[in-house]
Amino acid sequence: METTLKRNYPRRYIEVPILYSDKEGERCAKMYNTCVDGMYFETLLPLTPGDNIRIKIENPFPDLYYSPEAFTVKTARVRWCSRISDPDIYGYGVGVKYD
């Protein structure tokens, strides 16, 4: 059976280090894509779908956007989390939707 992936908004592919905070504390991760309503990032520890997190994103191009701030902070809900299938990489892929 063929599955069609439906997205409300196009993704922007960019690798940027992020910090996220959950009930366990603040952790480092790397964002690989983002859009108006969410993002995908990879982290060493699993997150639980449904949990709320706070994400701090460094603005890599402050002069190119309307927001010159060094960081953007977003709140989001974890939609899914899965173990990365590549045997050479230890970690989890996480999809979140912004609040």
Sequence and secondary structure as in RCSB ss.txt:
>XXXX:A:sequence
METTLKRNYPRRYIEVPILYSDKEGERCAKMYNTCVDGMYFETLLPLTPGDNIRIKIENPFPDLYYSPEAFTVKT
ARVRWCSRISDPDIYGYGVGVKYD
>XXXX:A:secstr
       SS  EEEEEEEEEEETTEEEEEEEEEEETTEEEEEESS   TT EEEEEEE S TTTSS   SEEEEE
EEEEEEEE   TT   EEEEEEE 
